[in-house]
Amino acid sequence: MATPKKQQLGPLLGAVSGPTNGRLRFAVAAALVLLMVLGGRLFVIQGLDLDGKAIAAAKERTRTYSIPAERGSILDSKNNVLAMSVDRYNLVVDQTLVADYKRPIPGTTPTEYEVVSVDQAATELAKILNADSDTVKNTLTGDKRYQIVAKNLLPEVKDAALDLKIPALVGERIDKRVYPSGAVGGSVLGFLSGDGTPLEGIERTQDEILSGTPGEHTMEIGADGIRIATADSSIKPAENGKDIRLTIDQDIQWFAQEAISAKVRQYRATWGNIVVTDAKTGEILAMADSTTVDPANPGKTDELFRQPLALTRDYEPGSTGKVATFAAALDSGAIKPLDNFRVPNKQTFTGETINDSMRHPTFDMTAAGVFARSYNTGTVQVANKMDNKKREEYMRKFGIGSPIDIGLNTSSPGVLAPADQWDRRQQYTTSFGQGYTVTNLHSASIFQTIANDGVRVPPQLIDAYISADGKEEKAPRKKGERVVSKKTAQEMLRMMEAVVEESTGVGAKIPGYRVGGKTGTGEVAVNGVYDGYVTSFTGIAPLDDPRFVVSVIVYRPQGDWKDWTVTDTFAQVMGQTLNTYNVPPSGAKSKHYKVFTDDPQKRPWE
């Protein structure tokens, strides 16, 4: 007879008999229920996560670090680097994650670890940074999620610091701006503040193009401050800034800076400025100031010189302003170059007496001679052959009274009142360069118009933008505008040549080249009181086929005005520019108009 089988409770209970059977079965059943509850709860939390706790935990561990974009360089017209960025690093830390930690001991196999306290980590880091350990510890500890520990570190210093394996300590790349040519073109380039904020010049106005767009690196960090390798991460690459190529020629800029600085020292003047432009394109090859800011240390330079003087400082031009008057008179048909004028030393017009700067007998002169000898009385006679409104229209077409936008953050428009507001005397003084103001860039632009067959091309400073892959995009060019006819421009060039060959501009001669230009001496007014002078010369060469314009100004020179000359400085800079660009001398003879109608051989100082 078979033995009856024991009642089966399943593999978890096994064979149990006696009084404990019921209690055991109850305990096992309870355990199973509890496991089911816990499993279900775990599924809800980790699978369904109805309360978002897993997401919240992941978010708590997630850190997003900025990936700085590399700032673009600023280049001269020949791709020489004027401003560039080099890699430097800030050390930053999440203080909430800094604690004692384990660090691998180098050279141990299998790898052994040492425990590093916060105090020890701070001491080791301070040694690398050459800093005080207590100060370093204060930057490592606290409740800030982002704290800068050290700034502007070389890459090798950053690497040494990170080798300490301090939790949540990372290196954040920054750009350190350097200027390989020092103060060459400093006021044009501009500069950055200590924290990288662009303050002046191209650095400021073109910041959006230069700076690019930062990227992002998002990752999950464990409690030890180390990235969780198995967690998701994402990288949005930075878009580096573009390089900017200027029209400035580094060599011409340097030479002009040296030349104007020497001239200002010679005359103990307040400041001086030289502008060099391409006669056909309006491109600016140099804007040189007698004192130039070093972009790497702008605080050492007076604020006056932190922006280009050719843009910021306007003045009454004096006789260089006669170019607009004579060009307007020729172009409108009011005069011809060889028309006769009787020119006294002093003359009264509607109750206003006009004097020439130096006493002279009454001359019978050509219009070209009046321009060459720069007589105010004769110039007013020429201006009176036009109505004031017509002359004002020509002045404005030359750019007088309007700001010149070359991509910098400031530009003085100068001052030119409407003709119907000129008073009885101003209607005459505006004809010979007083009663209105211009900047040196205005003067250079006026002469560029004459040199370019009467077409004014707005001055250009930015040549092109260059992306990281080398692709070039030319900067927008403004369309040229005809101001006077080609015939008028050619007549004006011959009249300018007479200034150099027969009058006040003889110091501007350059052997082998035909040169033309105009001298100018204007009074400086402060609060309506004239108490100083500005002396200048703007010229063009070679006249056979004009290539360059050089405009020189010296503000408030000391001494006797009759002794001042800047034509020698013009000749130095123009000669250097012609040589740099391999413009050969033609040796052609002068084609200037005669000065006197009664004696073509008579010379101006006889």
SVG drawing of the C-alpha trace seen along z (x, -y; Angstrom):
<svg xmlns="http://www.w3.org/2000/svg" viewBox="-2 -148 67 150">
<polyline fill="none" stroke="black" stroke-width="0.4" points="0.0,0.0 1.5,-3.3 2.4,-5.9 0.3,-9.1 2.2,-12.1 2.7,-15.2 0.8,-18.3 3.0,-20.4 3.4,-24.2 5.8,-24.7 9.5,-24.8 9.9,-27.7 8.2,-25.9 9.5,-22.4 8.2,-19.6 7.1,-21.1 5.0,-19.4 3.9,-20.2 2.6,-23.3 5.1,-25.6 3.8,-24.7 1.1,-27.4 3.3,-30.1 6.0,-29.4 3.7,-29.4 2.3,-32.7 5.8,-34.3 6.8,-33.1 3.6,-34.4 4.1,-37.8 7.6,-37.9 6.4,-37.2 3.8,-39.9 6.4,-42.4 8.7,-41.5 5.9,-42.0 5.1,-45.4 8.7,-46.5 9.2,-45.3 6.1,-47.1 7.2,-50.2 10.7,-50.0 9.0,-49.5 6.9,-52.6 9.9,-54.7 12.5,-53.5 10.2,-52.4 7.3,-54.8 8.8,-57.5 5.4,-59.1 6.9,-61.7 9.9,-62.4 12.4,-61.5 14.8,-59.8 14.7,-62.7 15.2,-65.1 18.2,-63.1 19.7,-63.1 19.1,-66.8 20.8,-67.3 23.9,-65.5 23.9,-67.3 26.4,-70.0 26.7,-72.2 30.0,-73.8 30.6,-76.6 33.0,-75.9 34.5,-79.3 34.8,-80.2 38.2,-81.3 38.3,-85.0 39.3,-85.9 42.5,-87.7 42.9,-91.2 45.2,-91.3 46.8,-94.1 46.4,-94.3 49.2,-91.8 47.9,-89.3 50.4,-90.3 48.8,-89.7 48.0,-92.8 45.9,-91.2 45.4,-87.5 44.3,-85.2 46.4,-82.6 45.0,-79.8 44.8,-80.6 42.7,-78.9 40.7,-79.7 40.4,-77.0 36.7,-76.8 35.1,-74.5 31.7,-73.4 32.3,-74.0 29.4,-71.7 31.3,-68.7 34.7,-69.3 35.4,-66.8 38.1,-64.4 38.7,-62.0 40.7,-59.0 43.5,-59.5 45.4,-56.8 49.0,-56.4 51.1,-56.7 53.2,-53.6 51.3,-51.1 50.2,-47.7 47.4,-46.9 46.4,-50.5 46.5,-51.7 44.8,-54.8 45.5,-57.5 43.0,-59.5 43.5,-63.3 42.0,-65.7 40.7,-69.1 43.5,-70.8 46.1,-68.7 44.5,-69.4 44.5,-73.1 48.1,-73.1 49.2,-71.2 47.2,-73.4 48.5,-76.6 52.0,-75.4 51.3,-75.0 49.5,-78.4 52.1,-80.1 49.3,-81.3 48.4,-81.3 47.0,-77.9 44.3,-79.4 43.1,-81.6 43.0,-78.6 41.1,-76.5 38.5,-79.3 37.9,-79.2 37.5,-75.4 35.0,-75.2 31.6,-76.7 28.1,-76.4 28.7,-78.0 28.1,-75.9 30.6,-78.0 33.6,-79.6 36.8,-80.8 39.9,-79.5 42.6,-81.0 42.6,-83.1 44.6,-83.3 46.8,-80.3 49.2,-78.8 48.1,-75.4 50.9,-73.6 49.9,-75.2 46.3,-74.2 47.3,-70.6 49.4,-70.4 46.4,-71.6 44.0,-69.1 46.5,-66.3 45.7,-66.7 42.3,-65.1 40.4,-67.5 36.7,-66.8 34.7,-69.1 37.8,-71.2 38.0,-71.9 39.9,-74.1 37.9,-76.6 39.6,-77.9 39.7,-81.6 41.3,-83.8 44.2,-86.0 44.5,-88.9 48.0,-89.7 49.2,-92.4 52.4,-91.3 53.3,-94.7 52.7,-96.6 51.3,-100.1 51.3,-100.0 47.8,-101.0 46.7,-100.7 43.9,-103.3 42.5,-101.6 42.6,-98.1 41.2,-99.2 41.5,-97.0 39.7,-94.8 39.2,-95.2 40.8,-92.9 37.7,-90.6 37.6,-90.5 35.0,-93.2 35.8,-95.1 36.2,-98.8 37.5,-100.6 38.3,-100.3 37.8,-97.3 37.8,-95.1 34.6,-96.8 32.7,-97.6 33.4,-94.2 33.1,-92.2 30.2,-90.0 32.2,-88.9 35.4,-88.4 34.0,-86.6 32.0,-83.9 29.5,-81.7 30.3,-79.7 29.5,-75.9 28.3,-73.7 29.3,-70.4 26.6,-68.8 27.4,-65.7 26.5,-64.0 28.7,-64.3 28.9,-61.8 29.1,-62.6 32.9,-62.5 32.9,-65.3 34.0,-62.9 32.1,-62.5 29.8,-59.4 31.2,-57.7 28.1,-55.6 25.7,-58.5 24.6,-60.5 26.5,-63.6 26.3,-66.0 28.5,-68.5 27.5,-71.6 30.7,-72.7 31.8,-76.4 31.7,-78.4 35.0,-80.3 35.1,-84.0 36.2,-85.3 39.5,-87.0 39.2,-90.6 41.6,-91.9 42.1,-95.7 43.3,-97.9 46.0,-99.2 49.5,-98.5 51.6,-97.7 54.8,-99.0 53.3,-102.3 51.4,-102.7 54.6,-102.3 56.6,-104.7 53.9,-107.3 53.6,-107.0 57.3,-107.6 57.3,-110.6 54.4,-112.4 55.8,-111.8 59.1,-113.4 57.3,-116.4 55.2,-117.0 58.3,-116.8 60.0,-119.3 57.3,-121.9 56.2,-120.9 52.7,-120.6 49.7,-119.1 49.3,-116.3 49.7,-115.4 48.1,-113.0 48.8,-111.5 46.4,-109.7 47.5,-107.7 44.9,-106.5 44.8,-104.8 43.7,-107.4 41.6,-105.1 39.9,-102.9 39.7,-105.1 41.4,-102.4 43.1,-103.6 46.7,-102.5 47.6,-104.4 45.9,-106.5 48.9,-107.5 48.9,-109.5 51.8,-111.2 51.0,-109.3 49.6,-105.8 47.9,-103.6 49.4,-100.2 46.3,-97.8 48.0,-95.5 48.3,-98.4 45.8,-101.2 45.8,-102.7 49.2,-104.2 47.9,-106.4 45.9,-109.5 42.2,-109.0 42.7,-111.5 44.8,-109.0 42.7,-105.9 40.7,-106.6 42.1,-107.7 42.5,-111.5 41.8,-111.5 38.2,-110.6 37.6,-112.3 39.3,-115.7 37.9,-118.4 39.5,-121.7 39.3,-124.7 41.4,-123.5 42.7,-126.9 44.0,-127.0 43.7,-123.2 39.9,-124.1 40.5,-126.2 40.4,-123.0 36.7,-122.7 36.2,-126.4 38.3,-126.3 37.0,-122.9 33.5,-124.1 34.3,-127.3 35.9,-125.4 33.3,-122.7 30.4,-125.2 32.1,-127.2 32.5,-130.2 36.3,-130.4 39.0,-128.9 42.5,-128.1 44.1,-131.0 41.5,-133.7 43.1,-136.9 42.5,-138.3 44.0,-141.5 45.0,-140.5 45.8,-143.1 47.1,-142.3 43.9,-143.6 40.4,-143.9 37.0,-144.9 33.8,-143.0 30.4,-144.4 32.0,-146.0 34.2,-143.0 37.9,-143.4 39.9,-140.3 43.7,-140.2 46.3,-137.9 48.6,-136.4 51.8,-138.0 52.0,-141.5 52.5,-141.6 52.1,-144.1 49.1,-143.9 49.6,-141.1 47.9,-140.3 47.5,-136.6 45.9,-133.6 43.2,-131.7 45.8,-128.9 48.3,-131.4 45.8,-132.6 45.4,-129.0 49.1,-128.3 50.1,-131.4 47.0,-130.9 45.9,-134.5 42.6,-135.0 41.7,-138.1 41.9,-136.4 40.1,-133.3 37.1,-135.5 37.0,-137.0 36.8,-133.4 34.1,-132.4 32.0,-135.5 31.6,-134.2 29.2,-131.6 26.2,-131.9 26.7,-130.7 24.2,-127.9 26.0,-126.4 29.3,-126.5 27.7,-124.8 26.3,-122.0 29.8,-121.3 31.3,-121.3 28.8,-118.7 29.3,-116.6 33.0,-116.5 31.8,-115.1 32.2,-118.2 29.7,-118.3 29.0,-114.5 30.5,-111.7 32.7,-109.2 31.7,-105.6 34.7,-103.3 33.5,-100.7 34.8,-102.4 32.6,-103.6 33.1,-107.3 33.4,-109.9 33.2,-113.6 31.1,-115.1 32.8,-118.4 30.7,-121.6 29.2,-123.2 26.3,-125.5 23.8,-125.8 24.6,-128.7 21.5,-130.6 22.8,-130.8 26.3,-132.1 26.7,-135.6 28.2,-138.5 31.8,-137.5 31.4,-133.7 30.2,-133.7 33.8,-134.9 35.8,-132.9 34.3,-129.6 35.9,-130.1 39.4,-129.9 39.0,-127.2 37.6,-129.1 34.1,-129.2 33.7,-125.4 35.6,-122.3 36.8,-119.0 38.8,-116.0 42.0,-114.9 40.2,-112.0 37.8,-114.5 40.8,-116.4 42.3,-113.1 38.9,-112.2 38.6,-115.6 42.0,-115.1 41.2,-111.5 38.2,-112.8 40.5,-115.0 43.0,-112.3 40.3,-109.9 39.1,-112.0 36.5,-113.7 34.8,-110.6 34.7,-110.4 35.0,-106.9 34.2,-106.8 37.2,-105.8 37.5,-102.1 39.2,-100.5 37.9,-96.9 38.9,-94.8 37.5,-91.3 36.2,-88.8 37.9,-85.4 36.1,-82.3 37.9,-79.5 38.0,-77.4 39.8,-80.2 36.8,-81.4 37.0,-85.1 34.1,-87.5 34.8,-91.0 33.5,-93.8 30.8,-95.9 32.0,-98.8 30.1,-102.0 29.6,-103.2 31.7,-106.1 29.9,-109.4 31.0,-111.9 31.6,-115.3 33.3,-117.2 34.1,-116.3 37.2,-114.6 38.3,-117.8 37.9,-119.8 39.9,-117.2 42.7,-117.3 42.8,-121.1 42.9,-120.9 45.9,-118.5 47.8,-121.0 46.9,-123.8 48.1,-121.7 51.4,-121.0 52.0,-124.8 51.8,-124.8 54.7,-122.4 56.7,-123.8 56.1,-127.5 55.0,-128.3 54.6,-127.2 54.7,-123.4 58.3,-123.2 59.3,-121.0 56.9,-118.3 59.0,-117.6 60.0,-114.0 62.8,-113.5 61.5,-111.7 57.8,-112.2 55.2,-114.8 53.7,-115.9 50.8,-118.2 49.1,-119.4 48.1,-122.3 49.4,-123.8 47.1,-125.1 47.3,-127.1 44.1,-127.6 43.4,-129.3 42.3,-127.2 39.3,-128.6 38.2,-127.7 34.9,-129.1 34.9,-131.5 38.4,-132.8 41.3,-132.1 44.4,-131.2 46.4,-128.8 47.0,-127.4 46.9,-124.1 49.3,-123.6 48.9,-121.0 49.7,-119.7 47.8,-117.3 49.2,-116.0 48.9,-113.5 51.5,-111.5 52.4,-110.7 50.3,-113.1 50.8,-111.2 48.6,-108.5 47.6,-109.3 48.1,-106.4 48.3,-107.8 47.1,-110.7 49.0,-111.7 47.5,-114.2 49.6,-115.7 48.3,-117.8 50.0,-119.3 47.8,-120.8 48.9,-123.8 52.6,-123.9 54.7,-126.3 56.8,-129.2 56.4,-131.5 53.9,-130.2 56.0,-131.4 58.6,-128.9 56.3,-125.9 56.4,-123.3 55.1,-119.8 55.9,-119.3 59.0,-117.5 57.0,-115.0 54.7,-114.5 57.6,-113.9 59.1,-111.3 55.8,-109.3 54.8,-109.7 58.3,-108.6 58.1,-105.6 54.7,-104.6 55.7,-104.9 58.8,-102.8 56.8,-100.2 54.4,-99.7 57.1,-99.8 55.7,-102.8 58.6,-103.8 59.5,-107.5 58.5,-108.7 60.8,-111.7 58.1,-113.6 58.3,-117.4 55.8,-119.5 52.6,-120.6 51.6,-123.2 49.8,-126.4 51.6,-129.7 51.1,-131.8 51.3,-135.4 49.6,-136.8 52.1,-139.6 55.3,-137.6 55.2,-133.9 58.8,-133.6 58.2,-135.6 58.7,-133.5 56.5,-133.7 59.0,-135.1 60.5,-137.8"/>
</svg>
